[in-house]
Amino acid sequence: MPKPVVSKASTVWNGDLFNGSGRTSLGGSGLGPFDVDWDTRAEAGAGPKTSPEELLASAHATCFSMALSNMLAQNDTPPTQLDTSAEVTFVAGEGIQGVKLSVEAQVENINAEDFARIADEAKSGCPVSQALSVDITVDARLA
């Protein structure tokens, strides 16, 4: 049985939601801290700040890429490169509305239909996708 891996992050928040701000750090890698505040989250504020949704988008794009690369290799069509992005839509007062995954891939010896099918299966099999209870779409294209 695989050994569980626990990933850690922490945030220090000062003040109330609308006027406060915080700093979040990634525990395992030691990356950060990253500044966070409400304006960046709810109004796409400018500046070198992040949001929970941006961090989720990064995690989802990475997880999906890993799942897709594995499934393509199992299909005997390993990818040369996957360029994946994730867009997480957040509405203040309503929460996360959905995720759009987009991938453009360099893969030898596969047709567009098979690639799209495998990408859709990877979307469903990705652990981050499985943890979310929102609509997730995938736009998969061969380069």
WOPESUL-V165413 format. One line per field, one symbol per residue. burial: # if it has 24 or more other ideal C-beta (glycine too) atoms within 12 Angstrom, else .. A space follows every 10 residues. Layout:
burial->???
This chain:
burial->........#. #......... ##.#...... ...#####.# #.......## ########## #########. ##....#.#. .#.#####.# .....#.### #####.#..# ....#..### .##..#.##. .#.#.##### .#.
